[in-house]
């Protein structure tokens, strides 16, 4: 929250950086309004939107929380940490405690957070785990500024390459 209101932004650079404890990194330009809330509260959330949310997600990335109260765009809920706003409409939400901030070249803040709780829509689970085909996440292609959706299954990670032999 910033000044008592939840704020959201659309993020291009985000990814898991550690397994135990589960850590995620989010890189944000220093000019983003959201940075202030992360630094003040010591928390943030990563909300994974589904394909049907692409229009509002893009809009959220176009307008700044400095000029527009983005709390009205989504239904907000809070979890264990009590001050990391999350989006009810998103099928997957990661509630994070800030553990480290990196000043990257003076132009970006890289926030590393420990995922303290995961919230998932039960309709998007298979065997009690998030199912990417049910989540239908929005994917972003930075080089051409396009949104994409997940395609088909390729194979099992850490298995497919076991039989690989380089052709000579």
Secondary structure, DSSP 4 states (H G I P E B T S, - for coil): -BTTB------SEEEEEETTTTEEEEEEETT-THHHHHHHHSEEEEEE-BGGGHHHHHHHHHS-TTTS-GGGTS-EE--TTSSS-EETTSSEEEEEEEEEEEEETTTEEEEEEEEEEEEE-GGGEETTEE-HHHH-B-EEETTTTEEE--------TTTGGGG-----
